[in-house]
């Protein structure tokens, strides 16, 4: 009998940045993630397949990320960016040579080789089509790609069920267009969930929705054909939240401390009869057309990677993320020691860093076996270890991380007692009967909504609620009427609302990582939405659009019109989510 199963769950996401800045905030983020995380990941998985090894890995690609990766504008940007990285490394090598820094010269030549190979893969191996590369792995039955909400909207705090439904269904539609099939699983943005209850808006403001019975998120997932999602461990069995981002963003720890009193209101006693090593069937408030299942992350396995104190990325031989050589921006130093200042960083040695990967992969493999053995002993049946992470942690934040994933998969693939699987693959072979009621919460610091709703971000939510209700009102009035200009403006407004709802803006404000950029982006999408509404009102009064109006429409479509080209306005029809009385 097998001990059980294991799956990595890699959540790939970036907000919409094309045509919204380059550096330091904007397209640079997308280029870095693609070059440092997505490209080496897909190539590493292919190499495992070439050796005849099984993969079994669950990869989330958010709809807004897929839209960008499929864009010709992005493909041109990435190609230019990779060429620039090659040239920067070549320039560094010349400078180090003049300075008689032999190790620096060798490192620069190593970087040149790394990015030259990735440029070749992007151009030649994948024909500039990263989405196609992932799709082929899924079509071969080796990985499972899951979807997410359209723009990573923070679903528990959105003001209407129609808007939650639009985020989910638009995400499903985009998935079909990119991957040619229906998704089975979904990554709920920030692993944030809300059950059905009499929901009241968390903030006051103009046109904030009235309190009313809201549908549980699992009801809307079932309607969209989604079979499963993931949550943090504390939502399954109570206790303190593990947290996710505080190691990289100290501002989040301070937020959690500030909201500690509120956090206590949501802290539940830990129920150890519920194990994260099983899958569960979500128990809804009303019957569902199909069951929806939930997996919880394995705490110890997650901390072994996330933790800045004793996780693998803190190994002194691994590449230091925060110290760069300018003007090229390449990194030439290693972590050296936990807590070491940037001035104390020693030179990076790629060969030594690579030598640490086997030990770390072996240790993680032993952790997986240990957890499955403990579960088998207690429950007398095999279980599953689910290890969810942001994809960008690997390769980008932790340079050696993609190679660590590959080494770990290699070890588990050779273990006859542990099955590599995916979320859907596990459900296919393991009937799930145990129901569970989940509370509201997320995988963010503090386990609730504090990263996205706090004293720094609360001003955003009344504006979102006002925009949501405005769109519902206009769609209800015009959806079934033949007015091409108003329909065009409704599509524009709906797209801007989706972008406005992105959880990234509140996250970037709360982490202080790109606060000004996030505030400007939120304000810009709100401005475009409001202007589109003004033009609809103008048409309703029988007034013609002027040259300036058409210029505004053209500019907005040029900037944001490449995403979700087949928006279904009926998703925002009032009552379309079938709110229950």
C-alpha positions in Angstrom: 0.0 0.0 0.0 1.2 3.5 -0.8 1.8 5.9 2.0 -0.1 8.5 0.1 0.1 11.3 -2.5 1.9 14.6 -2.9 1.3 17.6 -5.1 3.1 21.0 -5.5 0.5 23.7 -6.2 2.2 26.6 -7.8 0.1 29.8 -8.0 1.3 32.0 -10.9 0.0 35.6 -10.9 0.9 39.2 -11.6 -1.5 42.1 -12.0 -2.1 43.7 -15.4 1.0 45.8 -16.0 1.2 46.0 -19.8 0.9 49.6 -21.0 1.0 50.7 -17.3 4.7 51.5 -16.7 7.9 49.6 -17.1 10.5 50.2 -14.4 10.7 50.0 -11.4 7.0 49.1 -11.4 5.2 47.7 -14.4 6.3 45.4 -17.2 9.6 44.8 -15.5 7.7 42.6 -13.0 6.3 40.5 -15.8 9.6 40.1 -17.6 11.4 39.0 -14.4 8.7 36.5 -13.5 8.6 35.0 -17.1 12.4 34.9 -17.5 13.3 33.8 -14.0 10.4 31.6 -13.0 8.1 30.5 -15.8 10.6 29.7 -18.5 13.0 27.6 -16.3 10.0 25.9 -14.7 8.5 24.6 -18.0 12.0 23.6 -19.3 12.8 21.8 -16.1 9.5 19.8 -16.2 10.2 18.9 -19.8 13.6 17.5 -18.8 12.0 15.3 -16.3 9.6 14.0 -19.0 12.6 13.4 -21.3 14.0 11.1 -18.7 10.7 9.2 -18.4 9.8 10.5 -15.0 6.2 11.2 -13.9 5.4 14.8 -13.0 2.1 15.3 -11.2 2.1 19.0 -10.4 -0.8 21.5 -10.1 -0.1 24.8 -11.7 -2.3 27.8 -11.4 -2.1 30.5 -14.0 -4.4 33.4 -13.3 -6.6 34.6 -16.2 -5.0 38.1 -16.1 -1.5 36.6 -16.3 -2.5 34.3 -19.1 -3.9 37.3 -21.1 -0.6 39.1 -20.7 1.7 36.1 -21.5 -0.4 35.5 -24.7 0.0 39.1 -25.8 2.2 40.0 -28.7 3.2 43.2 -26.8 4.5 41.1 -24.0 6.4 38.7 -26.3 8.2 41.7 -27.8 8.9 43.1 -24.4 10.4 39.9 -23.0 12.5 39.3 -26.1 14.0 42.8 -25.8 14.4 42.3 -22.0 16.3 39.1 -22.4 18.6 40.6 -25.0 19.3 43.4 -22.6 20.2 41.0 -19.8 22.6 39.2 -22.1 24.2 42.5 -23.1 24.4 43.7 -19.4 26.2 40.5 -18.4 28.7 40.9 -21.3 29.3 44.5 -20.2 29.8 43.4 -16.6 32.3 40.8 -17.7 34.4 43.4 -19.5 34.3 45.7 -16.5 35.4 42.9 -14.1 38.1 41.9 -16.5 39.5 45.5 -16.5 39.4 45.4 -12.7 41.2 42.0 -12.5 38.2 40.6 -10.7 38.4 37.0 -12.1 35.5 35.6 -10.0 33.2 38.5 -11.0 34.2 38.0 -14.6 33.3 34.3 -14.4 30.0 35.1 -12.7 29.1 37.6 -15.4 29.9 35.1 -18.1 27.7 32.6 -16.2 24.8 35.1 -16.2 25.3 35.7 -19.9 25.0 31.9 -20.6 21.9 31.6 -18.4 20.0 34.4 -20.1 21.2 33.4 -23.6 19.8 29.9 -23.0 16.5 31.4 -21.8 16.3 33.7 -24.8 16.9 30.7 -27.1 14.2 28.7 -25.3 11.7 31.5 -25.6 12.4 32.1 -29.3 13.2 28.7 -30.7 11.9 26.0 -28.4 8.6 27.7 -27.5 8.2 30.0 -30.5 7.6 32.9 -28.0 4.5 31.1 -26.7 4.7 30.3 -22.9 1.0 29.6 -22.6 1.3 27.0 -25.4 4.3 25.4 -23.6 2.3 24.9 -20.4 -0.8 23.8 -22.4 1.2 21.0 -24.2 2.3 19.7 -20.8 -1.3 19.5 -19.7 -2.5 18.0 -22.9 0.1 15.3 -22.4 -1.5 14.5 -19.0 1.6 15.4 -17.0 0.4 18.6 -15.2 -2.9 20.1 -14.3 -3.5 23.8 -14.9 -6.1 25.5 -12.7 -7.7 28.9 -13.1 -8.5 31.8 -10.7 -10.7 34.8 -10.6 -10.4 37.0 -13.7 -8.2 39.8 -12.2 -7.5 38.2 -8.8 -10.3 40.1 -7.2 -10.6 39.5 -3.4 -13.9 37.6 -3.5 -15.1 37.7 0.1 -15.1 41.5 0.1 -16.7 42.2 -3.3 -20.0 43.9 -2.8 -22.4 41.7 -4.9 -22.7 38.0 -5.8 -23.0 39.1 -9.4 -19.5 40.6 -9.2 -18.1 37.5 -7.6 -19.7 35.4 -10.3 -18.3 37.7 -13.0 -14.8 37.3 -11.6 -15.1 33.5 -11.5 -17.0 33.0 -14.8 -14.7 35.4 -16.7 -11.8 33.5 -15.4 -13.3 30.2 -16.6 -14.0 31.6 -20.0 -10.5 32.9 -20.4 -9.1 29.5 -19.3 -11.2 27.8 -22.1 -9.8 30.2 -24.7 -6.2 29.6 -23.6 -6.2 25.9 -22.7 -9.0 24.5 -24.9 -10.9 22.8 -22.0 -12.8 23.5 -18.8 -10.8 24.0 -15.6 -11.4 21.5 -12.8 -9.7 23.5 -10.0 -9.4 27.1 -9.0 -7.0 29.1 -6.9 -9.2 31.5 -4.9 -7.3 34.8 -4.8 -5.3 34.9 -1.6 -7.0 31.6 -0.7 -9.8 33.8 0.6 -13.2 32.2 1.3 -16.6 33.3 2.5 -19.5 31.1 3.4 -23.2 32.1 3.0 -24.5 34.5 5.7 -26.2 37.8 6.2 -23.3 39.9 4.9 -23.0 43.6 5.7 -20.5 45.9 4.0 -17.3 46.3 6.1 -17.0 50.0 5.4 -19.4 52.9 5.1 -19.6 55.1 2.1 -21.8 56.3 -0.8 -23.9 53.6 -2.4 -22.5 50.8 -0.2 -24.8 47.8 -0.6 -27.4 47.1 2.1 -26.9 44.0 4.3 -28.4 40.9 2.8 -28.0 37.1 2.5 -25.0 36.3 0.3 -24.2 33.1 -1.4 -21.3 31.0 -0.3 -18.4 31.1 -2.7 -18.6 27.4 -3.2 -22.1 27.9 -4.7 -20.7 30.1 -7.4 -17.8 27.8 -8.0 -20.2 24.8 -8.5 -22.2 26.8 -11.0 -19.0 27.4 -12.9 -18.2 23.7 -13.0 -15.3 24.0 -10.5 -14.5 20.9 -8.5 -12.0 22.0 -5.9 -10.0 24.8 -4.4 -7.4 25.4 -1.7 -7.4 27.0 1.8 -4.9 27.7 4.5 -4.8 25.1 7.3 -6.4 27.3 9.9 -9.6 27.6 7.9 -9.9 23.8 8.0 -9.1 23.1 11.7 -8.8 26.4 13.5 -5.8 27.7 15.5 -3.5 30.5 14.4 -2.9 31.3 10.8 0.4 30.3 9.3 0.7 33.5 7.3 2.5 33.8 4.0 4.1 37.1 3.1 5.4 38.6 6.4 8.9 37.2 5.9 9.3 39.3 2.7 7.1 42.3 3.8 7.7 43.4 7.5 4.8 45.9 7.1 2.4 43.0 7.1 3.6 41.8 10.5 3.0 45.2 11.8 -0.5 45.2 10.4 -1.2 41.9 12.0 0.0 43.2 15.3 -2.2 46.3 15.0 -5.2 44.2 14.3 -4.4 41.6 16.9 -7.6 42.5 18.9 -9.8 42.0 15.9 -7.9 38.9 14.9 -8.8 37.3 18.3 -12.5 37.5 17.2 -11.7 35.1 14.4 -9.4 32.7 16.2 -11.1 29.3 16.6 -10.0 26.5 18.9 -7.9 24.0 17.0 -9.8 20.8 16.0 -7.1 18.2 15.5 -9.6 15.7 14.1 -9.4 17.6 10.9 -6.2 16.9 9.1 -4.7 18.8 6.1 -3.7 15.4 4.7 -7.3 14.7 3.6 -9.5 16.3 1.0 -13.0 17.4 2.1 -16.4 18.1 0.6 -17.5 21.6 1.3 -20.9 21.6 3.1 -23.0 24.4 1.5 -26.0 26.2 2.9 -28.1 24.9 0.0 -27.8 21.9 -2.3 -25.2 22.3 -5.1 -25.5 21.0 -8.7 -22.2 19.2 -8.1 -19.9 18.8 -5.1 -17.0 21.2 -4.5 -14.0 19.9 -2.6 -11.3 21.6 -0.6 -7.6 20.9 0.0 -5.6 22.5 2.9 -1.9 23.2 2.8 0.4 21.1 4.8 1.9 23.6 7.4 5.3 22.0 8.0 6.1 21.5 4.4 5.1 25.0 3.6 7.1 26.6 6.4 10.2 24.7 5.2 10.2 26.8 2.1 8.4 30.0 3.2 10.2 30.6 6.5 13.0 33.2 6.4 14.3 31.9 9.7 15.0 28.3 8.8 13.5 27.7 5.3 15.7 26.5 2.4 16.0 29.9 0.6 17.9 31.2 3.7 20.8 28.8 3.1 24.0 30.9 3.1 25.2 29.6 -0.3 22.1 30.6 -2.2 22.0 33.7 -4.3 21.2 36.9 -2.4 18.0 38.5 -3.9 18.3 42.1 -2.6 21.9 43.0 -3.7 22.5 43.9 -7.3 25.3 45.2 -9.4 24.4 48.3 -11.4 23.8 49.5 -14.0 23.1 45.9 -15.3 21.2 44.7 -12.3 22.7 41.2 -12.1 23.3 39.6 -8.7 26.8 38.5 -7.7 26.5 37.8 -4.0 25.1 35.0 -1.8 22.9 35.0 1.3 26.1 34.3 3.3 24.3 34.3 6.7 20.8 35.0 8.0 20.7 38.6 9.2 23.9 39.6 7.3 23.8 43.1 6.0 24.2 43.8 2.3 27.7 45.1 2.9 28.7 41.7 4.4 27.5 39.5 1.5 30.2 37.1 0.1 30.6 36.3 -3.5 28.2 33.8 -5.1 29.5 30.4 -6.2 26.9 28.7 -8.5 28.5 25.3 -8.2 28.4 25.3 -4.4 24.8 26.6 -4.4 23.8 23.8 -6.8 25.4 21.3 -4.5 23.0 22.3 -1.7 19.9 21.4 -3.7 20.2 17.6 -3.3 20.3 17.9 0.5 17.3 20.3 0.6 15.3 18.1 -1.8 16.1 15.0 0.2 15.1 16.7 3.4 11.8 17.9 1.9 11.1 14.4 0.5 11.6 13.0 4.0 9.2 15.5 5.4 6.5 14.4 2.9 7.1 10.8 3.8 7.0 11.6 7.5 3.7 13.4 7.3 2.1 10.7 5.1 3.3 8.0 7.5 1.9 9.8 10.5 -1.4 10.2 8.7 -1.4 6.5 7.8 -0.8 5.6 11.4 -3.6 7.8 12.7 -6.2 7.3 10.0 -5.3 3.9 8.7 -5.5 5.1 5.1 -3.3 7.0 2.6 -3.5 10.8 2.6 -2.1 13.7 0.6 0.5 16.4 1.3 -0.4 19.7 -0.5 2.4 22.2 -0.8 1.1 25.5 -2.3 3.4 28.4 -3.1 3.6 31.4 -5.3 5.4 30.3 -8.5 7.4 33.5 -8.5 9.0 32.5 -5.2 11.0 30.0 -7.3 13.6 31.3 -9.7 12.8 35.0 -9.0 12.9 35.4 -5.2 14.9 32.2 -4.7 17.1 31.8 -7.7 17.8 28.1 -7.1 14.1 27.4 -6.3 13.1 26.0 -9.7 16.0 23.5 -9.6 14.9 22.5 -6.1 11.4 21.8 -7.4 12.8 19.6 -10.1 15.1 17.8 -7.7 12.2 17.2 -5.3 9.9 15.9 -8.0 12.7 13.7 -9.2 13.1 12.1 -5.8 9.4 11.6 -5.2 8.9 10.2 -8.6 11.4 7.5 -7.7 9.6 6.7 -4.4 7.3 3.8 -5.0 5.3 4.6 -1.8 4.5 8.2 -2.6 2.3 9.1 -5.7 2.9 12.3 -7.5 -0.6 13.7 -8.4 -2.6 16.8 -9.1 -5.7 18.1 -7.4 -8.0 16.6 -10.0 -6.0 13.4 -10.3 -6.3 12.8 -6.5 -10.1 13.3 -6.6 -10.4 10.8 -9.5 -9.0 8.0 -7.4 -10.0 9.0 -3.9 -13.7 9.4 -3.2 -14.3 12.3 -0.8 -17.2 11.8 1.6 -16.3 13.8 4.7 -18.2 17.2 4.7 -16.7 20.3 6.2 -18.0 23.8 6.9 -15.4 26.5 6.4 -15.3 29.9 8.1 -14.4 33.1 6.5 -10.7 34.0 6.0 -7.6 33.9 3.9 -4.0 32.7 3.9 -2.8 36.3 4.6 -1.1 37.4 7.8 -3.6 37.1 10.6 -5.7 34.7 8.6 -8.5 37.2 7.9 -8.9 40.2 5.5 -6.5 42.6 7.3 -4.0 42.8 4.5 -6.7 43.9 2.0 -8.9 45.8 4.4 -7.1 48.1 6.9 -6.6 51.7 7.7 -4.4 52.2 4.6 -6.8 50.6 2.2 -10.4 51.0 3.5 -10.9 54.0 1.3 -10.8 51.7 -1.8 -13.8 49.6 -0.9 -16.6 52.2 -1.0 -15.4 53.2 -4.5 -15.4 49.6 -5.6 -19.0 49.1 -4.2 -20.2 52.2 -5.9 -18.7 51.1 -9.3 -20.2 47.6 -8.9 -23.7 48.8 -8.2 -23.5 51.4 -11.1 -22.5 48.7 -13.6 -25.3 46.4 -12.4 -27.8 49.2 -12.9 -26.6 50.0 -16.4 -26.4 46.4 -17.5 -29.9 45.8 -16.2 -31.2 48.6 -18.2 -29.3 48.2 -21.5 -28.3 44.5 -21.9 -31.3 43.5 -23.9 -31.5 46.7 -26.0 -29.7 47.2 -29.3 -27.5 50.2 -28.8 -24.0 49.6 -30.2 -22.3 52.6 -28.6 -23.7 52.0 -25.1 -22.8 48.3 -25.4 -19.2 49.3 -26.4 -19.0 51.6 -23.4 -20.5 48.9 -21.1 -17.7 46.5 -22.2 -15.1 49.2 -21.4 -16.7 49.9 -18.0 -16.9 46.2 -17.1 -13.2 45.6 -18.0 -12.2 48.6 -15.9 -14.3 47.3 -13.0 -12.5 43.9 -13.1 -9.2 45.7 -13.0 -10.4 48.0 -10.2 -11.3 44.9 -8.2 -7.8 43.4 -8.3 -6.6 42.5 -4.8 -3.1 43.5 -5.9 -3.7 47.2 -5.3 -4.6 46.7 -1.6 -1.8 44.2 -1.2 0.9 46.6 -2.7 -0.4 49.4 -0.5 -0.3 47.3 2.7 3.1 45.9 2.0 4.5 49.4 1.1 6.2 47.6 -1.7 4.8 49.8 -4.5 2.2 51.9 -2.6 2.3 54.9 -4.9 2.0 52.8 -8.0 -0.9 50.8 -6.6 -2.8 54.0 -5.6 -2.3 55.5 -9.0 -3.4 52.3 -10.7 -6.6 52.1 -8.6 -7.3 55.8 -9.2 -6.7 55.4 -13.0 -9.1 52.4 -13.4 -11.7 54.2 -11.3 -11.3 57.4 -13.5 -11.7 55.4 -16.7 -14.8 53.6 -15.3 -16.4 56.8 -14.2 -15.7 58.5 -17.6 -17.2 55.6 -19.4 -20.3 55.8 -17.3 -20.5 59.6 -18.0 -20.5 58.8 -21.7 -23.3 56.3 -21.2 -25.4 58.9 -19.4 -24.6 61.3 -22.2 -26.0 58.8 -24.7 -29.0 58.2 -22.5 -29.8 61.9 -22.7 -29.7 61.7 -26.5 -26.4 63.6 -26.8 -23.8 62.7 -29.5 -20.3 61.8 -28.5 -17.7 64.4 -29.4 -14.1 64.0 -30.8 -12.6 64.1 -27.3 -15.0 61.3 -26.2 -14.0 59.0 -29.0 -10.3 59.8 -28.3 -10.9 58.7 -24.7 -12.5 55.5 -25.8 -9.7 54.7 -28.2 -7.0 55.4 -25.7 -8.7 53.2 -23.0 -9.1 50.3 -25.5 -5.5 50.6 -26.7 -4.3 50.5 -23.1 -6.6 47.8 -21.6 -8.6 46.4 -24.4 -6.4 43.3 -25.1 -7.7 41.5 -22.0 -10.9 39.5 -21.9 -12.0 40.3 -25.5 -15.1 38.2 -25.1 -16.6 39.7 -22.0 -20.1 38.4 -21.2 -22.1 41.4 -19.9 -24.9 39.1 -18.8 -22.7 38.1 -15.9 -23.5 41.5 -14.4 -27.2 41.4 -15.0 -28.9 42.1 -11.6 -30.1 38.8 -10.2 -27.9 36.7 -12.5 -26.2 35.2 -9.5 -29.6 34.1 -8.2 -29.3 35.7 -4.8 -31.4 33.7 -2.3 -34.1 35.3 -0.3 
